Amino acid sequence: MTDFELLVKKMRDKQVDYFKTRSPEVLREAKQLEYEVDKHLTAAASRDDNLTFDFMKRN
């Protein structure tokens, strides 16, 4: 798994824990992990790491 996938899994596990326990501390941890996931997604959305080529373009 990638680091991002591991982070998402950790977040989901913490969310499941929260719904089992309804613990305010577990909820805080789940929200923090959600924030980290959102930061990664925002950064990925602003990156241009998908190269595209226009093979039909003529010089």
All heavy atoms as TSV, in Angstrom:
chain	resi	resn	atom	element	x	y	z
A	1	MET	N	N	0.833	-1.196	0.000
A	1	MET	CA	C	0.000	0.000	0.000
A	1	MET	C	C	0.869	1.248	0.000
A	1	MET	O	O	1.933	1.261	0.606
A	1	MET	CB	C	-0.866	0.046	1.264
A	1	MET	CG	C	-2.092	-0.779	1.244
A	1	MET	SD	S	-3.098	-0.308	2.681
A	1	MET	CE	C	-4.306	-1.575	2.588
A	2	THR	N	N	0.354	2.285	-0.628
A	2	THR	CA	C	1.063	3.565	-0.604
A	2	THR	C	C	0.871	4.223	0.765
A	2	THR	O	O	-0.016	3.827	1.536
A	2	THR	CB	C	0.520	4.522	-1.683
A	2	THR	OG1	O	-0.835	4.843	-1.367
A	2	THR	CG2	C	0.613	3.907	-3.074
A	3	ASP	N	N	1.670	5.244	1.032
A	3	ASP	CA	C	1.516	5.989	2.285
A	3	ASP	C	C	0.114	6.588	2.389
A	3	ASP	O	O	-0.491	6.595	3.458
A	3	ASP	CB	C	2.559	7.094	2.399
A	3	ASP	CG	C	3.956	6.557	2.650
A	3	ASP	OD1	O	4.094	5.379	3.040
A	3	ASP	OD2	O	4.918	7.317	2.452
A	4	PHE	N	N	-0.388	7.097	1.263
A	4	PHE	CA	C	-1.721	7.692	1.272
A	4	PHE	C	C	-2.783	6.632	1.565
A	4	PHE	O	O	-3.693	6.872	2.368
A	4	PHE	CB	C	-2.018	8.385	-0.057
A	4	PHE	CG	C	-3.396	8.983	-0.101
A	4	PHE	CD1	C	-3.694	10.104	0.650
A	4	PHE	CD2	C	-4.390	8.424	-0.886
A	4	PHE	CE1	C	-4.969	10.663	0.634
A	4	PHE	CE2	C	-5.660	8.970	-0.915
A	4	PHE	CZ	C	-5.945	10.092	-0.156
A	5	GLU	N	N	-2.668	5.483	0.957
A	5	GLU	CA	C	-3.626	4.407	1.212
A	5	GLU	C	C	-3.595	3.973	2.675
A	5	GLU	O	O	-4.643	3.723	3.283
A	5	GLU	CB	C	-3.362	3.215	0.297
A	5	GLU	CG	C	-3.684	3.487	-1.152
A	5	GLU	CD	C	-3.163	2.441	-2.104
A	5	GLU	OE1	O	-2.110	1.820	-1.819
A	5	GLU	OE2	O	-3.800	2.236	-3.149
A	6	LEU	N	N	-2.400	3.913	3.247
A	6	LEU	CA	C	-2.282	3.572	4.665
A	6	LEU	C	C	-2.945	4.637	5.542
A	6	LEU	O	O	-3.599	4.310	6.541
A	6	LEU	CB	C	-0.814	3.396	5.049
A	6	LEU	CG	C	-0.126	2.164	4.470
A	6	LEU	CD1	C	1.377	2.233	4.713
A	6	LEU	CD2	C	-0.720	0.893	5.062
A	7	LEU	N	N	-2.782	5.893	5.166
A	7	LEU	CA	C	-3.413	6.979	5.917
A	7	LEU	C	C	-4.933	6.873	5.843
A	7	LEU	O	O	-5.622	7.012	6.859
A	7	LEU	CB	C	-2.947	8.332	5.377
A	7	LEU	CG	C	-3.560	9.571	6.033
A	7	LEU	CD1	C	-3.221	9.632	7.522
A	7	LEU	CD2	C	-3.077	10.824	5.313
A	8	VAL	N	N	-5.462	6.596	4.661
A	8	VAL	CA	C	-6.912	6.453	4.507
A	8	VAL	C	C	-7.413	5.266	5.322
A	8	VAL	O	O	-8.448	5.359	5.993
A	8	VAL	CB	C	-7.308	6.308	3.022
A	8	VAL	CG1	C	-8.773	5.927	2.872
A	8	VAL	CG2	C	-7.016	7.597	2.268
A	9	LYS	N	N	-6.671	4.161	5.295
A	9	LYS	CA	C	-7.078	2.987	6.076
A	9	LYS	C	C	-7.086	3.300	7.564
A	9	LYS	O	O	-8.026	2.946	8.284
A	9	LYS	CB	C	-6.166	1.799	5.810
A	9	LYS	CG	C	-6.571	0.577	6.622
A	9	LYS	CD	C	-5.905	-0.666	6.176
A	9	LYS	CE	C	-6.299	-1.898	6.941
A	9	LYS	NZ	N	-7.207	-1.814	8.034
A	10	LYS	N	N	-6.067	4.012	8.018
A	10	LYS	CA	C	-5.995	4.398	9.432
A	10	LYS	C	C	-7.189	5.273	9.803
A	10	LYS	O	O	-7.805	5.099	10.868
A	10	LYS	CB	C	-4.674	5.126	9.684
A	10	LYS	CG	C	-4.376	5.429	11.118
A	10	LYS	CD	C	-2.984	6.037	11.242
A	10	LYS	CE	C	-2.674	6.375	12.678
A	10	LYS	NZ	N	-1.337	6.971	12.822
A	11	MET	N	N	-7.534	6.214	8.905
A	11	MET	CA	C	-8.683	7.087	9.143
A	11	MET	C	C	-9.960	6.264	9.235
A	11	MET	O	O	-10.768	6.451	10.151
A	11	MET	CB	C	-8.806	8.116	8.017
A	11	MET	CG	C	-10.019	9.033	8.144
A	11	MET	SD	S	-10.316	10.027	6.661
A	11	MET	CE	C	-10.925	8.775	5.525
A	12	ARG	N	N	-10.170	5.363	8.297
A	12	ARG	CA	C	-11.393	4.548	8.284
A	12	ARG	C	C	-11.472	3.664	9.533
A	12	ARG	O	O	-12.534	3.520	10.137
A	12	ARG	CB	C	-11.450	3.681	7.026
A	12	ARG	CG	C	-11.621	4.475	5.750
A	12	ARG	CD	C	-12.959	5.203	5.680
A	12	ARG	NE	N	-14.021	4.234	5.653
A	12	ARG	CZ	C	-15.120	4.280	6.416
A	12	ARG	NH1	N	-15.317	5.280	7.243
A	12	ARG	NH2	N	-16.027	3.349	6.343
A	13	ASP	N	N	-10.346	3.080	9.920
A	13	ASP	CA	C	-10.325	2.260	11.143
A	13	ASP	C	C	-10.708	3.089	12.361
A	13	ASP	O	O	-11.466	2.642	13.230
A	13	ASP	CB	C	-8.949	1.629	11.352
A	13	ASP	CG	C	-8.622	0.547	10.338
A	13	ASP	OD1	O	-9.548	0.064	9.633
A	13	ASP	OD2	O	-7.427	0.186	10.232
A	14	LYS	N	N	-10.195	4.318	12.417
A	14	LYS	CA	C	-10.506	5.197	13.555
A	14	LYS	C	C	-11.973	5.592	13.534
A	14	LYS	O	O	-12.625	5.671	14.585
A	14	LYS	CB	C	-9.609	6.438	13.508
A	14	LYS	CG	C	-9.615	7.257	14.765
A	14	LYS	CD	C	-9.176	6.491	15.997
A	14	LYS	CE	C	-7.723	6.179	16.020
A	14	LYS	NZ	N	-7.298	5.577	17.310
A	15	GLN	N	N	-12.540	5.801	12.347
A	15	GLN	CA	C	-13.967	6.114	12.247
A	15	GLN	C	C	-14.813	4.935	12.743
A	15	GLN	O	O	-15.793	5.137	13.472
A	15	GLN	CB	C	-14.336	6.466	10.800
A	15	GLN	CG	C	-13.777	7.804	10.364
A	15	GLN	CD	C	-13.932	8.032	8.868
A	15	GLN	OE1	O	-14.042	7.097	8.084
A	15	GLN	NE2	N	-13.916	9.297	8.471
A	16	VAL	N	N	-14.432	3.738	12.383
A	16	VAL	CA	C	-15.149	2.538	12.856
A	16	VAL	C	C	-15.050	2.454	14.372
A	16	VAL	O	O	-16.048	2.186	15.057
A	16	VAL	CB	C	-14.588	1.263	12.181
A	16	VAL	CG1	C	-15.111	0.005	12.852
A	16	VAL	CG2	C	-14.937	1.256	10.695
A	17	ASP	N	N	-13.844	2.709	14.901
A	17	ASP	CA	C	-13.665	2.703	16.358
A	17	ASP	C	C	-14.584	3.714	17.025
A	17	ASP	O	O	-15.166	3.445	18.077
A	17	ASP	CB	C	-12.216	3.026	16.741
A	17	ASP	CG	C	-11.253	1.897	16.453
A	17	ASP	OD1	O	-11.711	0.760	16.193
A	17	ASP	OD2	O	-10.030	2.157	16.475
A	18	TYR	N	N	-14.702	4.893	16.408
A	18	TYR	CA	C	-15.567	5.909	17.002
A	18	TYR	C	C	-17.012	5.429	17.077
A	18	TYR	O	O	-17.675	5.574	18.102
A	18	TYR	CB	C	-15.504	7.234	16.226
A	18	TYR	CG	C	-16.600	8.163	16.693
A	18	TYR	CD1	C	-16.522	8.759	17.947
A	18	TYR	CD2	C	-17.736	8.379	15.933
A	18	TYR	CE1	C	-17.551	9.566	18.425
A	18	TYR	CE2	C	-18.763	9.182	16.395
A	18	TYR	CZ	C	-18.667	9.771	17.646
A	18	TYR	OH	O	-19.692	10.548	18.113
A	19	PHE	N	N	-17.518	4.855	15.994
A	19	PHE	CA	C	-18.914	4.421	15.996
A	19	PHE	C	C	-19.156	3.255	16.951
A	19	PHE	O	O	-20.281	3.052	17.404
A	19	PHE	CB	C	-19.392	4.109	14.579
A	19	PHE	CG	C	-19.640	5.365	13.788
A	19	PHE	CD1	C	-18.775	5.755	12.789
A	19	PHE	CD2	C	-20.724	6.183	14.080
A	19	PHE	CE1	C	-18.991	6.932	12.074
A	19	PHE	CE2	C	-20.950	7.355	13.384
A	19	PHE	CZ	C	-20.085	7.729	12.376
A	20	LYS	N	N	-18.088	2.535	17.289
A	20	LYS	CA	C	-18.214	1.471	18.296
A	20	LYS	C	C	-18.215	2.052	19.706
A	20	LYS	O	O	-18.934	1.569	20.579
A	20	LYS	CB	C	-17.054	0.476	18.172
A	20	LYS	CG	C	-17.169	-0.444	16.992
A	20	LYS	CD	C	-15.975	-1.393	16.959
A	20	LYS	CE	C	-16.014	-2.286	15.748
A	20	LYS	NZ	N	-14.810	-3.128	15.647
A	21	THR	N	N	-17.399	3.071	19.921
A	21	THR	CA	C	-17.181	3.575	21.282
A	21	THR	C	C	-17.887	4.889	21.587
A	21	THR	O	O	-18.150	5.185	22.747
A	21	THR	CB	C	-15.683	3.798	21.534
A	21	THR	OG1	O	-15.212	4.854	20.682
A	21	THR	CG2	C	-14.879	2.525	21.302
A	22	ARG	N	N	-18.097	5.701	20.571
A	22	ARG	CA	C	-18.633	7.073	20.724
A	22	ARG	C	C	-17.766	7.914	21.659
A	22	ARG	O	O	-18.246	8.835	22.315
A	22	ARG	CB	C	-20.082	7.069	21.210
A	22	ARG	CG	C	-21.034	6.319	20.328
A	22	ARG	CD	C	-21.220	7.014	19.000
A	22	ARG	NE	N	-22.160	6.224	18.188
A	22	ARG	CZ	C	-22.701	6.642	17.085
A	22	ARG	NH1	N	-22.408	7.822	16.619
A	22	ARG	NH2	N	-23.528	5.883	16.411
A	23	SER	N	N	-16.490	7.593	21.675
A	23	SER	CA	C	-15.544	8.307	22.527
A	23	SER	C	C	-15.173	9.658	21.908
A	23	SER	O	O	-14.777	9.716	20.737
A	23	SER	CB	C	-14.273	7.464	22.689
A	23	SER	OG	O	-13.200	8.246	23.162
A	24	PRO	N	N	-15.252	10.738	22.675
A	24	PRO	CA	C	-14.843	12.052	22.158
A	24	PRO	C	C	-13.374	12.080	21.717
A	24	PRO	O	O	-13.026	12.736	20.739
A	24	PRO	CB	C	-15.073	13.007	23.327
A	24	PRO	CG	C	-16.067	12.308	24.200
A	24	PRO	CD	C	-15.801	10.841	24.030
A	25	GLU	N	N	-12.518	11.365	22.417
A	25	GLU	CA	C	-11.097	11.317	22.063
A	25	GLU	C	C	-10.894	10.610	20.727
A	25	GLU	O	O	-10.120	11.058	19.879
A	25	GLU	CB	C	-10.276	10.629	23.158
A	25	GLU	CG	C	-8.812	10.476	22.828
A	25	GLU	CD	C	-8.087	11.800	22.589
A	25	GLU	OE1	O	-8.553	12.849	23.065
A	25	GLU	OE2	O	-7.048	11.784	21.910
A	26	VAL	N	N	-11.598	9.507	20.521
A	26	VAL	CA	C	-11.492	8.774	19.256
A	26	VAL	C	C	-12.047	9.633	18.122
A	26	VAL	O	O	-11.491	9.664	17.022
A	26	VAL	CB	C	-12.203	7.403	19.337
A	26	VAL	CG1	C	-12.203	6.700	17.986
A	26	VAL	CG2	C	-11.539	6.517	20.389
A	27	LEU	N	N	-13.116	10.370	18.372
A	27	LEU	CA	C	-13.664	11.273	17.368
A	27	LEU	C	C	-12.654	12.344	16.996
A	27	LEU	O	O	-12.459	12.654	15.813
A	27	LEU	CB	C	-14.952	11.928	17.879
A	27	LEU	CG	C	-15.597	12.941	16.931
A	27	LEU	CD1	C	-15.969	12.310	15.602
A	27	LEU	CD2	C	-16.807	13.574	17.605
A	28	ARG	N	N	-11.985	12.905	17.982
A	28	ARG	CA	C	-10.964	13.916	17.718
A	28	ARG	C	C	-9.861	13.338	16.834
A	28	ARG	O	O	-9.413	13.965	15.866
A	28	ARG	CB	C	-10.363	14.444	19.025
A	28	ARG	CG	C	-9.420	15.619	18.814
A	28	ARG	CD	C	-8.548	15.891	20.018
A	28	ARG	NE	N	-7.650	14.791	20.340
A	28	ARG	CZ	C	-6.553	14.469	19.620
A	28	ARG	NH1	N	-6.244	15.135	18.537
A	28	ARG	NH2	N	-5.769	13.471	19.975
A	29	GLU	N	N	-9.426	12.118	17.143
A	29	GLU	CA	C	-8.383	11.466	16.347
A	29	GLU	C	C	-8.864	11.204	14.922
A	29	GLU	O	O	-8.107	11.398	13.955
A	29	GLU	CB	C	-7.954	10.164	17.015
A	29	GLU	CG	C	-7.238	10.380	18.335
A	29	GLU	CD	C	-7.028	9.085	19.112
A	29	GLU	OE1	O	-7.285	7.993	18.553
A	29	GLU	OE2	O	-6.617	9.160	20.281
A	30	ALA	N	N	-10.098	10.769	14.773
A	30	ALA	CA	C	-10.663	10.506	13.444
A	30	ALA	C	C	-10.721	11.794	12.629
A	30	ALA	O	O	-10.394	11.805	11.437
A	30	ALA	CB	C	-12.046	9.885	13.560
A	31	LYS	N	N	-11.134	12.884	13.269
A	31	LYS	CA	C	-11.208	14.168	12.576
A	31	LYS	C	C	-9.825	14.654	12.157
A	31	LYS	O	O	-9.660	15.240	11.084
A	31	LYS	CB	C	-11.899	15.217	13.446
A	31	LYS	CG	C	-13.396	15.024	13.526
A	31	LYS	CD	C	-14.036	16.128	14.348
A	31	LYS	CE	C	-15.541	16.016	14.356
A	31	LYS	NZ	N	-16.164	17.140	15.054
A	32	GLN	N	N	-8.829	14.425	12.990
A	32	GLN	CA	C	-7.462	14.820	12.652
A	32	GLN	C	C	-6.973	14.035	11.433
A	32	GLN	O	O	-6.350	14.592	10.524
A	32	GLN	CB	C	-6.518	14.605	13.844
A	32	GLN	CG	C	-5.079	14.980	13.559
A	32	GLN	CD	C	-4.898	16.437	13.188
A	32	GLN	OE1	O	-5.542	17.314	13.750
A	32	GLN	NE2	N	-4.026	16.722	12.224
A	33	LEU	N	N	-7.275	12.746	11.404
A	33	LEU	CA	C	-6.881	11.931	10.254
A	33	LEU	C	C	-7.631	12.369	8.993
A	33	LEU	O	O	-7.053	12.408	7.904
A	33	LEU	CB	C	-7.117	10.446	10.546
A	33	LEU	CG	C	-6.163	9.846	11.576
A	33	LEU	CD1	C	-6.674	8.496	12.062
A	33	LEU	CD2	C	-4.766	9.718	11.003
A	34	GLU	N	N	-8.898	12.711	9.132
A	34	GLU	CA	C	-9.665	13.241	7.990
A	34	GLU	C	C	-9.011	14.505	7.452
A	34	GLU	O	O	-8.911	14.691	6.228
A	34	GLU	CB	C	-11.103	13.571	8.400
A	34	GLU	CG	C	-12.052	12.422	8.356
A	34	GLU	CD	C	-13.479	12.887	8.606
A	34	GLU	OE1	O	-13.999	13.707	7.816
A	34	GLU	OE2	O	-14.060	12.429	9.596
A	35	TYR	N	N	-8.580	15.367	8.343
A	35	TYR	CA	C	-7.911	16.600	7.957
A	35	TYR	C	C	-6.639	16.290	7.155
A	35	TYR	O	O	-6.361	16.920	6.131
A	35	TYR	CB	C	-7.593	17.425	9.209
A	35	TYR	CG	C	-6.744	18.632	8.948
A	35	TYR	CD1	C	-7.284	19.767	8.347
A	35	TYR	CD2	C	-5.396	18.651	9.300
A	35	TYR	CE1	C	-6.499	20.889	8.098
A	35	TYR	CE2	C	-4.607	19.756	9.061
A	35	TYR	CZ	C	-5.156	20.868	8.459
A	35	TYR	OH	O	-4.375	21.968	8.217
A	36	GLU	N	N	-5.869	15.306	7.620
A	36	GLU	CA	C	-4.637	14.922	6.924
A	36	GLU	C	C	-4.950	14.373	5.533
A	36	GLU	O	O	-4.260	14.696	4.566
A	36	GLU	CB	C	-3.860	13.878	7.742
A	36	GLU	CG	C	-3.321	14.401	9.059
A	36	GLU	CD	C	-2.322	15.532	8.878
A	36	GLU	OE1	O	-1.525	15.495	7.925
A	36	GLU	OE2	O	-2.337	16.466	9.703
A	37	VAL	N	N	-5.979	13.543	5.428
A	37	VAL	CA	C	-6.384	13.002	4.127
A	37	VAL	C	C	-6.798	14.149	3.208
A	37	VAL	O	O	-6.398	14.206	2.043
A	37	VAL	CB	C	-7.521	11.963	4.286
A	37	VAL	CG1	C	-8.163	11.634	2.944
A	37	VAL	CG2	C	-6.993	10.699	4.950
A	38	ASP	N	N	-7.603	15.078	3.720
A	38	ASP	CA	C	-8.053	16.215	2.919
A	38	ASP	C	C	-6.876	17.056	2.432
A	38	ASP	O	O	-6.873	17.539	1.287
A	38	ASP	CB	C	-9.029	17.086	3.709
A	38	ASP	CG	C	-10.379	16.422	3.898
A	38	ASP	OD1	O	-10.677	15.409	3.205
A	38	ASP	OD2	O	-11.150	16.904	4.748
A	39	LYS	N	N	-5.860	17.243	3.284
A	39	LYS	CA	C	-4.666	17.996	2.874
A	39	LYS	C	C	-3.979	17.310	1.698
A	39	LYS	O	O	-3.583	17.963	0.736
A	39	LYS	CB	C	-3.673	18.123	4.031
A	39	LYS	CG	C	-3.956	19.244	4.948
A	39	LYS	CD	C	-2.857	19.588	5.947
A	39	LYS	CE	C	-1.779	18.586	6.164
A	39	LYS	NZ	N	-0.855	18.925	7.244
A	40	HIS	N	N	-3.835	15.994	1.774
A	40	HIS	CA	C	-3.209	15.234	0.687
A	40	HIS	C	C	-4.022	15.357	-0.602
A	40	HIS	O	O	-3.461	15.524	-1.680
A	40	HIS	CB	C	-3.069	13.755	1.068
A	40	HIS	CG	C	-1.938	13.480	1.985
A	40	HIS	ND1	N	-0.640	13.297	1.550
A	40	HIS	CD2	C	-1.896	13.350	3.317
A	40	HIS	CE1	C	0.149	13.074	2.581
A	40	HIS	NE2	N	-0.597	13.098	3.677
A	41	LEU	N	N	-5.337	15.259	-0.489
A	41	LEU	CA	C	-6.191	15.351	-1.671
A	41	LEU	C	C	-6.130	16.738	-2.301
A	41	LEU	O	O	-6.078	16.872	-3.524
A	41	LEU	CB	C	-7.632	14.986	-1.315
A	41	LEU	CG	C	-7.865	13.521	-0.974
A	41	LEU	CD1	C	-9.291	13.325	-0.473
A	41	LEU	CD2	C	-7.569	12.619	-2.160
A	42	THR	N	N	-6.117	17.773	-1.467
A	42	THR	CA	C	-6.023	19.142	-1.971
A	42	THR	C	C	-4.696	19.354	-2.687
A	42	THR	O	O	-4.651	19.940	-3.776
A	42	THR	CB	C	-6.190	20.157	-0.830
A	42	THR	OG1	O	-7.475	19.962	-0.241
A	42	THR	CG2	C	-6.058	21.584	-1.318
A	43	ALA	N	N	-3.615	18.855	-2.102
A	43	ALA	CA	C	-2.300	18.991	-2.725
A	43	ALA	C	C	-2.254	18.227	-4.045
A	43	ALA	O	O	-1.718	18.721	-5.042
A	43	ALA	CB	C	-1.216	18.486	-1.777
A	44	ALA	N	N	-2.814	17.037	-4.079
A	44	ALA	CA	C	-2.808	16.235	-5.304
A	44	ALA	C	C	-3.627	16.907	-6.403
A	44	ALA	O	O	-3.257	16.860	-7.575
A	44	ALA	CB	C	-3.346	14.838	-5.023
A	45	ALA	N	N	-4.722	17.529	-6.031
A	45	ALA	CA	C	-5.577	18.187	-7.022
A	45	ALA	C	C	-4.888	19.393	-7.646
A	45	ALA	O	O	-5.173	19.737	-8.796
A	45	ALA	CB	C	-6.892	18.613	-6.374
A	46	SER	N	N	-3.971	20.009	-6.925
A	46	SER	CA	C	-3.307	21.200	-7.449
A	46	SER	C	C	-2.011	20.867	-8.190
A	46	SER	O	O	-1.429	21.743	-8.825
A	46	SER	CB	C	-3.021	22.190	-6.317
A	46	SER	OG	O	-2.080	21.645	-5.423
A	47	ARG	N	N	-1.572	19.615	-8.125
A	47	ARG	CA	C	-0.358	19.199	-8.844
A	47	ARG	C	C	-0.698	18.917	-10.297
A	47	ARG	O	O	-1.780	18.454	-10.624
A	47	ARG	CB	C	0.215	17.911	-8.245
A	47	ARG	CG	C	1.111	18.102	-7.086
A	47	ARG	CD	C	1.908	16.841	-6.800
A	47	ARG	NE	N	1.155	15.614	-6.911
A	47	ARG	CZ	C	0.619	14.950	-5.888
A	47	ARG	NH1	N	0.747	15.400	-4.673
A	47	ARG	NH2	N	-0.033	13.830	-6.077
A	48	ASP	N	N	0.262	19.147	-11.150
A	48	ASP	CA	C	0.103	18.806	-12.560
A	48	ASP	C	C	1.111	17.706	-12.881
A	48	ASP	O	O	2.079	17.918	-13.599
A	48	ASP	CB	C	0.315	20.028	-13.443
A	48	ASP	CG	C	0.011	19.739	-14.898
A	48	ASP	OD1	O	-0.674	18.730	-15.179
A	48	ASP	OD2	O	0.457	20.512	-15.757
A	49	ASP	N	N	0.892	16.539	-12.300
A	49	ASP	CA	C	1.836	15.448	-12.537
A	49	ASP	C	C	1.329	14.454	-13.567
A	49	ASP	O	O	1.928	13.420	-13.789
A	49	ASP	CB	C	2.199	14.744	-11.235
A	49	ASP	CG	C	0.995	14.232	-10.478
A	49	ASP	OD1	O	-0.133	14.367	-10.974
A	49	ASP	OD2	O	1.179	13.692	-9.377
A	50	ASN	N	N	0.217	14.780	-14.216
A	50	ASN	CA	C	-0.295	13.950	-15.295
A	50	ASN	C	C	0.058	14.627	-16.609
A	50	ASN	O	O	-0.601	15.564	-17.037
A	50	ASN	CB	C	-1.822	13.774	-15.194
A	50	ASN	CG	C	-2.202	12.981	-13.981
A	50	ASN	OD1	O	-1.548	12.012	-13.655
A	50	ASN	ND2	N	-3.264	13.392	-13.318
A	51	LEU	N	N	1.119	14.164	-17.226
A	51	LEU	CA	C	1.563	14.778	-18.467
A	51	LEU	C	C	0.614	14.398	-19.595
A	51	LEU	O	O	0.203	13.248	-19.718
A	51	LEU	CB	C	2.975	14.311	-18.808
A	51	LEU	CG	C	4.055	14.693	-17.801
A	51	LEU	CD1	C	5.382	14.069	-18.203
A	51	LEU	CD2	C	4.183	16.197	-17.717
A	52	THR	N	N	0.278	15.374	-20.402
A	52	THR	CA	C	-0.549	15.103	-21.569
A	52	THR	C	C	0.177	15.635	-22.796
A	52	THR	O	O	0.906	16.632	-22.720
A	52	THR	CB	C	-1.930	15.773	-21.461
A	52	THR	OG1	O	-1.750	17.165	-21.285
A	52	THR	CG2	C	-2.724	15.214	-20.284
A	53	PHE	N	N	-0.023	14.974	-23.884
A	53	PHE	CA	C	0.627	15.366	-25.129
A	53	PHE	C	C	-0.426	15.506	-26.209
A	53	PHE	O	O	-1.367	14.718	-26.288
A	53	PHE	CB	C	1.650	14.311	-25.557
A	53	PHE	CG	C	2.754	14.124	-24.565
A	53	PHE	CD1	C	2.688	13.114	-23.618
A	53	PHE	CD2	C	3.854	14.966	-24.567
A	53	PHE	CE1	C	3.702	12.947	-22.699
A	53	PHE	CE2	C	4.871	14.799	-23.642
A	53	PHE	CZ	C	4.800	13.790	-22.709
A	54	ASP	N	N	-0.251	16.514	-27.039
A	54	ASP	CA	C	-1.135	16.704	-28.177
A	54	ASP	C	C	-0.378	16.210	-29.410
A	54	ASP	O	O	0.385	16.943	-30.026
A	54	ASP	CB	C	-1.530	18.173	-28.317
A	54	ASP	CG	C	-2.553	18.402	-29.407
A	54	ASP	OD1	O	-2.900	17.424	-30.117
A	54	ASP	OD2	O	-2.991	19.547	-29.557
A	55	PHE	N	N	-0.576	14.949	-29.757
A	55	PHE	CA	C	0.143	14.352	-30.867
A	55	PHE	C	C	-0.339	14.892	-32.218
A	55	PHE	O	O	0.339	14.740	-33.212
A	55	PHE	CB	C	0.006	12.830	-30.835
A	55	PHE	CG	C	0.721	12.207	-29.681
A	55	PHE	CD1	C	0.026	11.705	-28.598
A	55	PHE	CD2	C	2.108	12.140	-29.661
A	55	PHE	CE1	C	0.685	11.135	-27.533
A	55	PHE	CE2	C	2.789	11.584	-28.600
A	55	PHE	CZ	C	2.072	11.074	-27.531
A	56	MET	N	N	-1.494	15.496	-32.241
A	56	MET	CA	C	-2.028	16.018	-33.491
A	56	MET	C	C	-1.578	17.452	-33.747
A	56	MET	O	O	-1.785	17.984	-34.823
A	56	MET	CB	C	-3.560	15.955	-33.488
A	56	MET	CG	C	-4.117	14.556	-33.298
A	56	MET	SD	S	-3.497	13.384	-34.539
A	56	MET	CE	C	-4.395	13.932	-35.963
A	57	LYS	N	N	-0.948	18.076	-32.787
A	57	LYS	CA	C	-0.509	19.466	-32.918
A	57	LYS	C	C	0.619	19.543	-33.948
A	57	LYS	O	O	1.577	18.770	-33.911
A	57	LYS	CB	C	-0.034	19.992	-31.574
A	57	LYS	CG	C	0.377	21.440	-31.599
A	57	LYS	CD	C	0.764	21.896	-30.210
A	57	LYS	CE	C	1.200	23.344	-30.260
A	57	LYS	NZ	N	1.624	23.791	-28.944
A	58	ARG	N	N	0.514	20.485	-34.870
A	58	ARG	CA	C	1.539	20.688	-35.883
A	58	ARG	C	C	2.292	21.979	-35.594
A	58	ARG	O	O	1.726	22.958	-35.185
A	58	ARG	CB	C	0.912	20.760	-37.274
A	58	ARG	CG	C	0.255	19.466	-37.668
A	58	ARG	CD	C	-0.330	19.591	-39.049
A	58	ARG	NE	N	-1.086	18.376	-39.346
A	58	ARG	CZ	C	-0.655	17.453	-40.172
A	58	ARG	NH1	N	0.490	17.573	-40.769
A	58	ARG	NH2	N	-1.404	16.382	-40.398
A	59	ASN	N	N	3.588	21.929	-35.804
A	59	ASN	CA	C	4.428	23.114	-35.555
A	59	ASN	C	C	4.336	24.098	-36.658
A	59	ASN	O	O	4.263	24.020	-37.743
A	59	ASN	CB	C	5.889	22.703	-35.317
A	59	ASN	CG	C	6.002	21.953	-34.008
A	59	ASN	OD1	O	5.188	22.152	-33.133
A	59	ASN	ND2	N	6.987	21.110	-33.909
